[in-house]
Amino acid sequence: MGRIKDIWGFLRTRKKWWLVPIITVLLLLSLIIVLSQGSALAPFIYAIF
């Protein structure tokens, strides 16, 4: 939780709100990759990247 607080503090202090969508998309993509590693969809998802 400390890293999330640090990132949020950086975004709030530096007014870098344009980074929020980029961070969100990266987190969603990493979550999809982690959750689909054991499934039958894994070869199709890795083919995208």
Protein Blocks (a to p, Z undefined) as FASTA:
>chain_A
ZZmmmmmmmmmmnopaklmmmmmmmmmmmmmmmmmmmmmklmmmmmmZZ
